[in-house]
């Protein structure tokens, strides 16, 4: 009573299940071990290869440029270099921005998991069978 409230209305998106998220992290761990890298590095690599590009309210891709002397990872870890430009005699690196996985829809997460499965299989790492993966994906909407 007497308190001000704030509400936000957003378009409904089906969210992925915790099972999908857990399986993705199992794959990340297996990849990291096989490649002898950290799990965070393995996850970032997968997101940059198979993840969802961030978009603005009008559906345009989000990106930014930084002076070449700035390490992009100190600002945002899900950014992929795509160009270097010189403006006013100063060099800038240009990046495309990817969404955090916590914001993925079921479709986006399915693509990310498919990419992780592909990478694991290429390294001889055991994954769920295609039928098990399909069953996991089908359970997301429940």
C-alpha positions in Angstrom: 0.0 0.0 0.0 1.4 3.4 -1.0 4.3 1.8 -2.9 5.0 2.7 -6.5 5.2 -0.3 -8.8 6.8 -0.8 -12.2 5.9 -3.3 -14.8 7.5 -4.4 -18.1 5.7 -6.0 -21.0 7.9 -8.1 -23.3 7.1 -10.5 -26.2 6.8 -14.0 -24.9 9.6 -16.4 -25.7 9.8 -20.0 -24.8 12.8 -20.5 -22.5 15.1 -23.5 -22.6 14.9 -26.1 -19.9 17.5 -26.5 -17.2 18.2 -29.9 -18.6 19.3 -28.3 -21.9 21.5 -25.9 -20.0 23.0 -28.7 -17.9 23.7 -30.8 -21.0 25.4 -27.9 -22.7 27.7 -27.4 -19.7 28.5 -31.1 -19.7 29.6 -30.7 -23.3 31.6 -27.6 -22.5 33.4 -29.4 -19.8 34.3 -32.4 -22.1 35.5 -30.0 -24.8 37.6 -28.0 -22.4 39.2 -31.2 -21.1 39.9 -32.5 -24.6 41.4 -29.2 -25.8 43.3 -28.6 -22.5 41.6 -25.2 -22.0 39.4 -23.7 -19.4 35.7 -24.2 -19.4 35.0 -20.5 -19.8 37.2 -20.3 -22.9 35.5 -23.4 -24.3 32.1 -21.8 -23.7 33.1 -18.5 -25.2 34.4 -20.3 -28.3 31.2 -22.2 -28.8 29.1 -19.0 -28.3 31.1 -17.2 -30.9 30.9 -20.1 -33.4 27.3 -21.2 -32.8 25.6 -18.6 -30.6 23.0 -16.0 -31.2 24.0 -12.5 -32.4 22.5 -9.8 -30.3 19.9 -7.6 -32.0 18.4 -4.3 -31.3 14.7 -3.5 -31.0 14.4 -3.2 -34.8 16.2 -6.5 -35.5 19.5 -5.0 -36.5 22.8 -6.7 -35.4 24.6 -5.1 -32.5 28.3 -4.3 -32.7 30.9 -1.8 -31.6 34.4 -0.6 -32.3 37.2 -0.1 -29.9 40.6 1.5 -30.1 43.0 -1.3 -31.2 44.9 -0.9 -27.9 41.9 -2.0 -25.8 41.4 -5.7 -25.1 37.8 -6.5 -26.0 37.6 -9.2 -23.3 38.0 -6.6 -20.6 34.7 -5.1 -21.8 32.5 -8.0 -23.1 33.5 -11.7 -23.6 31.0 -12.6 -26.3 32.3 -10.3 -29.0 33.9 -11.4 -32.3 36.3 -9.3 -34.3 35.2 -8.7 -37.9 37.2 -5.7 -39.2 39.9 -3.2 -38.5 39.4 0.4 -39.5 41.5 3.6 -39.4 39.7 6.8 -38.5 41.5 10.1 -37.9 44.8 8.3 -38.0 43.8 5.9 -35.2 43.2 2.2 -35.6 39.9 0.6 -34.3 38.8 -3.0 -34.1 35.2 -3.7 -34.9 33.2 -6.4 -33.2 29.8 -8.2 -33.5 28.1 -8.9 -30.2 26.6 -12.2 -29.1 23.9 -12.7 -26.5 24.6 -14.2 -23.1 23.4 -17.8 -23.2 21.0 -17.2 -20.3 18.9 -15.1 -22.7 18.6 -17.8 -25.4 15.3 -19.0 -26.7 14.9 -22.8 -27.1 15.7 -22.5 -30.8 18.9 -20.5 -30.1 19.9 -23.0 -27.4 19.2 -25.9 -29.7 21.6 -24.5 -32.3 24.3 -23.9 -29.6 23.9 -27.5 -28.3 24.1 -28.9 -31.9 27.3 -27.0 -32.4 28.8 -28.3 -29.2 27.8 -31.9 -30.1 29.4 -31.4 -33.5 32.6 -30.2 -32.0 32.7 -33.0 -29.4 32.0 -35.6 -32.1 34.8 -34.3 -34.2 37.2 -34.9 -31.3 35.8 -38.4 -30.6 34.0 -37.3 -27.5 30.9 -39.3 -26.6 27.6 -37.4 -26.7 24.0 -38.3 -26.3 22.6 -40.2 -29.3 20.6 -38.2 -31.9 17.4 -39.7 -30.5 18.3 -38.6 -26.9 19.2 -35.1 -28.0 15.9 -34.9 -30.0 14.0 -36.1 -26.9 15.8 -33.4 -24.8 14.8 -30.7 -27.3 11.2 -31.9 -27.4 11.0 -31.6 -23.6 12.0 -28.0 -23.6 8.5 -26.7 -24.4 6.9 -28.6 -21.5 
